[in-house]
């Protein structure tokens, strides 16, 4: 598939994900209210912690390493690590008081299934099969949306436990279906030793996933802080989580382009062409983000309340606008750095973002509650993006202004022979 079609298909997939994710959030908020949505957001934080730990071996490093080791050789060490990390990360999160202890088994099981799907998706990206990668994500969300409609409105099982049951079935079915795509990975006549594969996966995966895990904590720590703060609780987490999901919807274009940037950069040894292409992707990402951010900010809070069933969403989104623009840029730059193997810089900048968030949230949440959490998230996103710009300039040995002459152009389709599916 040529580049233009790949970009269109990837953004279309993100649009479907946005619609399905919005449907899931609305079904939950209208049925379970802000407290139910807050509990779900806290449990999903546990899933993200598990998948973050899983990625140290069973993660995005396989995309970069596909030039050195056969993708199929990563399956066994990846799946062994998925089991170990689902148990270890859940236990650690509960021990630290970061996760709800009464959902320990749910988090471990669901996190393991989610990790399997993500791992298989990264293998497909390594094989440059972007289409199959995107289809997995859309399929999973479609199963959840359909399952919730049946559980809540047909069987009238309206409880957080119903959501967990539907999620488990949806993840299990998606994981099983992903095996068909993984089965098409090419066989290797001379597979490398198991120990060698593990060493390479850990070497590159630990750097890559440290950044991913820190990024997840930067994005989601506010969920836990609000849930555990005096006078806030699950209802505040529910309101903030809906606003933050709105922020992620604003990143539709940037996140749709990100896996394409990763795959293209990883397979492009020409530095100048990498810079030019990433510049075009960055321009499209920002130009695609601005109107969505403007629209989200202009929608009255009464309209949000009419849709989700409770108010307080729009003021939080307003305070997240700096994070909207900064996050769109960060997504493109971070995937470029991952594509050239510079994972450690993503880790450094994510650590910077988490540090800024922690300090600001600690100061602001007790005073201004949900709004303080949004201010802290925006401050963290801006700090991280500045760090990524500096890292990009250092790694590509170029000034950031090298991107500007092509900033308004659309991604080139000159290389339409590229075999990205």
C-alpha positions in Angstrom: 0.0 0.0 0.0 1.4 3.4 -0.9 2.1 6.1 1.7 -0.9 8.3 1.0 -3.3 5.4 1.4 -1.5 4.3 4.5 -1.9 7.7 6.1 -5.5 8.0 5.2 -6.2 4.5 6.5 -4.4 5.1 9.7 -6.3 8.4 10.4 -9.5 6.6 9.5 -8.7 3.9 12.0 -8.1 6.6 14.6 -11.4 8.2 13.7 -13.2 4.9 14.3 -11.3 4.5 17.6 -12.4 8.0 18.6 -16.1 7.2 17.8 -16.0 3.8 19.6 -14.1 5.2 22.6 -16.6 8.1 22.8 -19.5 5.6 22.7 -17.9 3.5 25.5 -17.4 6.6 27.7 -20.9 7.9 27.1 -22.5 4.5 27.8 -20.6 4.3 31.0 -21.2 7.8 32.2 -24.9 7.8 31.4 -25.3 4.4 33.0 -22.9 4.4 36.0 -22.5 8.2 36.6 -19.3 10.0 37.5 -18.4 7.7 40.4 -18.7 4.6 38.2 -16.7 6.2 35.5 -14.1 7.2 38.1 -13.8 3.6 39.3 -13.4 2.4 35.8 -10.7 5.0 35.0 -8.8 3.9 38.2 -8.9 0.3 37.1 -7.8 1.1 33.6 -4.9 2.9 35.1 -3.9 -0.5 36.5 -4.1 -2.0 33.0 -1.9 0.8 31.7 0.6 0.1 34.4 0.7 -3.6 33.5 1.1 -3.0 29.8 3.7 -0.4 30.5 5.8 -3.0 32.3 5.0 -5.6 29.7 6.6 -3.4 27.0 10.1 -3.7 28.5 10.4 -6.9 26.4 7.1 -7.4 24.7 6.8 -3.8 23.3 7.7 -1.3 20.6 11.4 -2.3 20.5 10.5 -5.1 18.1 9.8 -2.5 15.5 13.4 -1.2 15.6 14.9 -4.7 16.1 13.2 -6.2 13.0 16.4 -5.3 11.2 18.5 -7.5 13.5 16.4 -10.4 14.6 13.4 -12.2 13.0 10.1 -11.0 14.5 8.9 -14.5 15.1 11.9 -15.2 17.4 10.5 -12.6 19.8 7.3 -14.4 20.4 8.4 -16.8 23.2 10.4 -14.4 25.3 7.7 -11.8 24.8 4.8 -14.0 26.1 6.8 -15.3 29.0 7.5 -11.7 30.1 3.8 -10.7 29.6 2.7 -13.2 32.3 5.5 -12.2 34.7 4.9 -8.5 34.3 1.1 -8.7 34.7 1.6 -10.3 38.1 4.5 -8.2 39.2 3.2 -4.8 38.1 -0.2 -5.4 39.6 1.3 -6.4 43.0 3.6 -3.4 43.0 0.9 -0.9 42.2 -1.3 -2.2 44.9 1.6 -2.4 47.4 2.3 1.3 46.7 -1.3 2.2 47.2 -1.5 3.4 43.5 -4.2 0.9 42.5 -7.4 -0.4 44.1 -6.5 -3.7 46.0 -10.0 -5.2 45.6 -9.5 -5.3 41.8 -6.2 -7.1 41.9 -7.2 -10.1 39.9 -9.1 -8.1 37.4 -6.2 -5.8 36.7 -3.7 -8.6 36.4 -5.9 -10.7 34.0 -7.1 -7.8 31.9 -3.6 -6.2 31.8 -2.1 -9.5 30.5 -4.7 -9.7 27.7 -4.2 -6.1 26.8 -0.5 -6.7 26.7 -0.8 -9.6 24.3 -2.8 -7.4 21.9 -0.3 -4.6 22.1 2.6 -7.0 21.6 1.1 -8.5 18.6 0.3 -5.1 17.2 3.9 -4.0 17.6 5.0 -7.1 15.7 2.7 -6.1 12.9 4.2 -2.6 12.9 7.6 -4.2 12.7 6.4 -6.1 9.6 5.2 -2.7 8.3 1.6 -4.0 8.3 0.1 -0.8 9.7 -3.3 -1.7 8.5 -3.6 -5.0 10.5 -2.2 -3.1 13.6 -4.9 -0.5 13.3 -7.6 -3.1 12.7 -6.7 -4.8 16.0 -7.3 -1.6 18.0 -10.6 -0.9 16.2 -11.8 -4.5 16.7 -11.1 -4.4 20.4 -13.1 -1.2 21.0 -16.0 -2.4 18.8 -16.3 -5.5 20.9 -16.4 -3.5 24.1 -19.0 -1.1 22.8 -21.3 -3.9 21.5 -20.8 -5.8 24.8 -21.7 -2.9 27.0 -24.9 -2.2 25.0 -26.0 -5.8 25.6 -25.0 -5.9 29.2 -26.5 -2.6 30.3 -29.6 -2.3 28.1 -30.5 -5.8 27.1 -29.5 -7.8 30.2 -29.9 -4.8 32.5 -26.6 -5.6 34.3 -25.6 -2.1 35.3 -22.5 -2.3 37.4 -18.8 -1.8 37.2 -18.5 -5.6 37.3 -20.5 -5.7 34.1 -17.9 -3.5 32.4 -15.1 -5.7 33.6 -16.8 -8.8 32.3 -17.4 -7.2 28.9 -13.8 -5.9 28.8 -12.4 -9.4 29.6 -14.4 -11.1 26.9 -13.6 -8.4 24.3 -9.8 -8.5 25.1 -9.8 -12.3 25.0 -11.5 -12.5 21.6 -9.3 -9.8 20.1 -6.2 -11.6 21.4 -7.3 -14.8 19.9 -8.1 -13.1 16.5 -4.7 -11.4 16.5 -3.1 -14.9 16.3 -4.2 -15.1 12.7 -2.1 -12.1 11.7 0.9 -13.1 13.8 0.8 -16.5 12.1 1.7 -14.8 8.8 5.0 -13.6 10.1 7.9 -15.1 8.1 9.6 -18.2 9.3 13.4 -18.0 10.0 15.6 -20.8 8.8 18.3 -19.9 11.4 16.6 -18.4 14.5 19.0 -16.7 16.9 19.6 -18.1 20.4 16.9 -17.4 23.0 19.3 -15.6 25.3 20.5 -13.3 22.5 16.9 -12.3 21.6 16.1 -11.6 25.3 19.3 -9.5 25.7 18.5 -7.4 22.6 14.8 -7.0 23.6 15.8 -5.9 27.1 18.6 -3.6 25.9 16.3 -1.6 23.5 13.0 -2.3 25.2 14.0 -1.1 28.6 15.0 2.3 27.2 12.0 2.5 24.9 9.4 1.3 27.5 10.8 3.4 30.4 9.7 6.4 28.3 6.4 4.8 27.6 5.8 3.9 31.2 6.8 7.3 32.4 4.5 8.8 29.7 1.6 6.8 30.9 2.2 7.9 34.5 2.4 11.5 33.3 -1.0 11.2 31.6 -2.8 9.1 34.2 -1.3 9.8 37.6 -3.9 12.5 38.1 -6.6 9.8 38.1 -5.1 8.2 41.2 -4.3 11.5 42.9 -7.9 12.7 42.5 -9.4 9.4 43.6 -7.3 9.3 46.8 -7.4 13.1 47.6 -9.6 14.4 50.4 -12.8 16.0 49.1 -12.3 14.7 45.6 -12.7 10.9 45.2 -14.1 8.8 42.4 -16.6 11.4 41.2 -13.8 13.9 40.6 -11.8 11.2 38.8 -14.8 10.5 36.6 -15.1 14.2 35.6 -11.4 14.6 34.9 -11.2 11.3 33.0 -13.9 12.3 30.6 -12.1 15.7 30.0 -8.8 13.9 29.5 -10.4 11.4 27.0 -11.6 14.5 25.2 -8.0 15.7 25.1 -7.0 12.3 23.6 -9.8 12.7 21.0 -8.1 16.1 20.0 -5.0 14.0 19.3 -6.9 12.1 16.6 -4.7 13.2 13.6 -1.3 13.1 15.5 -1.9 9.6 17.0 -3.1 8.4 13.6 0.1 9.5 12.0 2.4 8.3 14.8 2.7 4.6 13.9 3.3 5.6 10.3 6.1 7.9 11.4 7.6 5.1 13.5 7.5 2.5 10.7 8.8 4.9 8.1 11.6 6.4 10.2 12.8 2.9 11.3 13.2 1.9 7.7 14.8 5.1 6.3 18.6 5.4 6.6 18.7 8.7 4.8 18.8 11.4 7.5 17.8 14.3 5.3 14.8 12.4 4.0 13.8 11.4 7.5 13.9 15.1 8.6 11.8 16.2 5.6 9.2 13.5 6.0 8.8 14.1 9.7 8.5 17.8 9.1 5.5 17.1 6.8 4.0 14.7 9.3 4.4 17.3 12.1 2.8 20.0 10.0 -0.2 17.8 9.3 -0.5 16.8 12.9 -0.6 20.4 14.2 -2.9 21.6 11.5 -5.2 18.7 12.2 -5.1 19.3 16.0 -5.9 23.1 16.1 -9.5 23.0 14.8 -10.4 20.0 17.0 -8.9 21.8 20.1 -10.8 25.0 19.2 -14.1 23.1 18.7 -13.7 21.3 22.1 -13.0 24.6 23.9 -16.0 26.4 22.3 -18.6 23.7 23.2 -20.6 25.0 26.3 -20.4 22.9 29.4 -24.2 22.5 29.4 -23.8 20.6 26.1 -21.2 18.3 27.6 -23.5 17.7 30.6 -26.4 16.9 28.3 -24.3 14.3 26.5 -22.4 12.6 29.4 -24.9 13.2 32.1 -22.9 15.5 34.4 -21.2 18.9 34.1 -17.7 20.3 34.9 -16.1 19.0 31.7 -15.6 22.2 29.6 -13.6 24.1 32.2 -11.2 21.2 32.5 -10.8 21.0 28.7 -10.0 24.7 28.6 -7.1 24.2 31.0 -5.9 21.2 29.0 -5.5 23.1 25.7 -1.8 23.7 26.1 -1.4 19.9 26.5 -3.5 19.4 23.3 -1.0 21.2 21.1 2.1 20.1 22.9 1.0 16.5 23.0 0.3 16.5 19.2 3.9 17.6 18.6 5.3 15.2 21.2 3.6 12.2 19.6 5.3 12.8 16.2 8.8 13.7 17.6 8.8 10.7 20.1 7.9 8.2 17.4 10.7 9.7 15.1 13.2 9.2 17.9 12.0 5.6 18.5 12.3 4.9 14.8 16.0 5.8 14.9 16.6 3.8 18.1 17.0 6.9 20.4 14.5 5.5 23.0 16.4 6.9 26.0 15.6 10.5 25.0 11.9 9.6 25.1 12.5 8.2 28.6 14.4 11.4 29.7 11.7 13.7 28.4 8.9 11.6 29.9 10.6 11.7 33.2 10.8 15.5 32.9 7.1 15.6 32.3 6.3 13.3 35.2 8.5 15.4 37.5 6.7 18.6 36.5 3.3 17.0 36.9 4.1 15.6 40.3 5.3 18.9 41.7 2.5 20.9 40.2 -0.2 18.4 41.0 1.0 18.2 44.6 0.7 21.9 44.9 -2.4 22.6 42.9 -4.9 19.7 43.4 -5.4 20.4 47.1 -6.2 24.0 46.3 -8.1 23.9 43.0 -9.0 20.2 42.7 -9.8 19.1 39.1 -8.7 22.3 37.6 -5.4 22.1 39.3 -4.9 18.6 37.9 -5.5 20.0 34.4 -3.1 22.9 34.9 -0.5 20.3 36.1 -1.1 18.1 33.0 -0.6 21.1 30.7 2.6 22.2 32.4 4.0 18.7 32.1 3.1 18.4 28.4 4.8 21.7 27.5 7.9 20.8 29.5 8.1 17.3 27.8 7.7 18.7 24.3 10.4 21.3 24.8 12.6 18.4 25.9 11.7 16.4 22.8 12.6 19.3 20.5 16.0 19.6 22.1 16.5 15.8 21.9 15.4 15.7 18.3 17.9 18.4 17.3 20.7 16.6 19.2 20.0 13.2 17.7 19.5 14.3 14.1 22.3 16.9 14.4 20.0 19.5 12.9 18.2 22.7 13.9 14.5 22.3 14.6 13.9 25.0 12.0 14.9 22.5 9.3 11.3 21.3 9.6 9.7 24.6 8.9 10.1 25.1 5.1 8.0 22.0 4.7 5.7 22.5 7.6 2.6 23.3 5.7 3.1 20.7 3.1 1.3 17.3 3.1 3.4 14.1 3.5 5.1 13.2 0.3 3.8 10.3 -1.8 6.9 10.2 -4.0 7.8 6.9 -2.4 4.5 5.3 -3.3 6.2 1.9 -3.9 6.8 1.6 -0.2 5.4 -1.7 1.0 3.5 -0.6 4.0 0.2 -2.3 4.3 
